[in-house]
């Protein structure tokens, strides 16, 4: 009987979540929750503090540094997803959708694209990353073992996967993140860390070019290097009228898009 009660509670959560989505989506031209000023300007670490963590120290092998941050971000994205995973089901998230209504298909080793539910997509991502990270031939942990020529390609692949999972958290589960004290601030901090770590290898434009909402969030959080204002331990970046109008125009007539890369 207990399993039946548990199943009923899960259905109630899914139904409540779907109703919340319908309510939020019914408000015309409403900004995504993660771009509202009271939400998008909070993080547990300032951008300058994260830059200090990401900056390559003298004498350190750049590949070892990238490997360290890739692993750290993987662990934290995985942990953050686990916190809200009960709300991410095949019913609530039948398609892997990210910020800006971008659909992320799963691309297998042969290049075949398959549309999966979000939880199945994330499971594929985490399993694939775990396999790569534990491969001594790709992510060497023993002293003297060299990094392979394909290391940078594998690291970028992992970062893109984690970006897609993070994008889904912003798009579909920010409502739950707000309900769990401090989680949205952790998400913003992790997002900044992911972007800065990616910038160690490639320009950020390669990661953000197809996602206007998160590109805008990156600008608001001043990941581009401009000095941020810190108030009460949180990043607080005021927006001017021009920026506000730009954000509003971004979300008028939003269409569902599929990422091709």
N, C-alpha and C positions, 0 to 999 in steps of 0.2 A: 504493500500500500504506500510505503514511503517513496518508492521510485515514481509512483503515479503522481503524488503530490509535488515531487521535485520537477517532474516533467511539466506539470501544469504551471508551476512558478516560472519555468523557463519560457513557456509560451507567452505568459503574461508580460515578461520582460521584453520579449521580441515584439509583442503587439504595442506596448507602450513606446518602444523605440521607434517603430514605424509611424506611430501617430505623431511623435515629436518631429520626425523628419517631414511629414506632411504639413505640420503646422509651420515649421521653419520655411519650407519651400513655398508655402502659399503666400508669404509676404513678398510682394513684388519688389524687385531690385534691392532686397535686403542684403547687406554685406554679410559674407561668411563670418561666423562667430570669431574665427581666428584672426580676422582683420579689423575687428572692432577695437577702438582705441584702448578700452579698459583691459583687453585681453592680450593684444599683440605686442604690448610694450613691457611685458614682464618676463623675466628670466632669472634663474638662480645665480647665474654668473654673468658678468658684463661681457660684451664683445671683446674688450681689451684684455680681460682676464683669460678668455678662451684663446685669444691670439697668442698670449704668452705660453699657454699649454701646447699649442700647435707649432709654434716657431721652432725650427730645427736648431738644436744646440750645436755648438762647434764640436767637430770631431766625431759626430754620430753619422753612421751610414744612413743616407736618405731612405733606402728601401726598408731598413729595420724600423725607422721612424714611422713610415707609412704603414707598415705591417702592424705596429703597436696600436696606432690610432684606428686602423680598420677593425682590428679585433675589439678594441674598447667600444667603438660605436656599435658594432654588431651585438655585443653583449647587452648594451643599454637599449637599443631598439627592440631586441627580443624581449627584454624584461618589461619595457613599457607596453608592448603589445599584449603580453600576458595579463597585464593589469586590466585591460579592457576586453580581453578575448571572449568573455562570456556574452558580450554585446555584439560580437562579430560572428555571425552564423550564416549558413547558406540561405536562410530566410531573410535576414536583415540586410545581408550584403551578397546578393546572388552574382554580382559582377565586381571585379576588382577595379574600383573607381578611385581616382585621386582628385586632388584639388583642381578646380576648373573643369570638372566633369571629364577628365581624361581617363580613358579606359586603358588599362594595362593588360595586354594579353601575355600569357606565359609562352616563352619562346624556348623550345627544347634545343638539344645539342645539334640537331639537324636543321634548325632554323624554322621549324613548324610552329605556327602561332595557334594557341588554344585559349579561348575565353573560359576562365575559371571563376568560381566564387572566391570572394576575398580570403576566407580562412584557408581554403585549399591552396590558393596562390601563395599566401604567406608561409604555409607549411612547406611548399616547394622551395621557396626562397631560403628559409632557415636551414632546411636539410641540405640544400646545395652549398650554402656558405660554410656550414659545419664541415662538410666533406672537403672543401677546398682548404680551409684553415688547418685541418688536421693532417693534410697531405704534406709530409716533410719535404717533398720535392718542389712544392710551391711556396709554402710558408716554413722555411727551415728554422728550427729552434736550437739545434745543436751547434756549438761553436765551430766555426770553420766551414760549415756547409754553405755553399753559395746560393744566391737567389737565381732562379731560372730567368731566361730572357722574357718569358711570358708573364713575369710577376706583375708588372705594371698593368697589363691588360686584365689580369685576374682581379687585381685590387680595384680597378675602375668598374669592373662588372659588379663586384660586391657593393661598391658605393652606390651604383645606380639602383640595384635591387633594394637596398636599404632606404634610398631616397623615395622609391615607389611606395614602400610600406609606410614611411613617414607621411607621405602625401595622402595616403588613405586614412591615416589617423586624423590628419587635419580635416579632410573632407567629410568623413563619415562618423567620426567618434570624438570630435572636439566637444560636443555636448556632454558626453560622459566624462571627458577630461576635466571640464569645468566643475562637474559634480563631485569629483574626487579631489580633495584639497591639495593644491600645489602641483597636480599632474600636468596641467597646461603649461606651467612655468618650466617644468622639467622638459616638456616637449619642445618648447622654444629654445631652451639651452642646447638640447641635443641637435636640433635643426641647425643652429649656428655652428656647432662643432662639426657636423657632417659637411657643411658647405666649406668651412675653412680647411678641413682635412682634404677635401676634394681639390681645393685650390693649390695644394702642394704639388699636384700633378698636372691639372688642366685648368683653363679659364672657367670660371663659374657659369659663363654664358652657355657652355656646352651642356650643363646640367639643368639650367633654368629656362632655356630658350623656348621650350614648348609648354611652359607652365607659368602663365602670367600671374596668377594669384600668389604662388610661392615666391616668384621673382619680386613681387611687390612687398611681400612679407620680409624678404631679405633686405630690401631697401629700407623699410621701416626700422628694422632691427640694426641697420647700419653695418651690415656685413662688409660693405664696400670699403671700409676703413676710416670713415668719418668719425670724429670724436662723438661718443655718446654721452648723454646726461644720466647720472646715477642718482636715484632718489630712494631712500629707505632700503637700500640693498638691491633695488630692481632697476633695470634699464627703462628709462622713460624718454621716448622720442616724440616730441610734438609734431603734428602734421599740419601743413598749411592748407589753404583752400584749394590750391591747384592740385596737390596730391590727393585730397579727398575727392575732387571731381574726377580725377584719373581713375581712382579705385572704383567709384560708382559706375563709370562708363564701361569698365572691364566686365562687370557682371550684368549688364543689360542684354537680354536676349542670349544668355549663355547656352551654348550648344554642347552636346556630348561629342567628344573627340576621342579618337583612338591613337595612342602613341605608336609610331611606326618604327622607332629605333629599338 
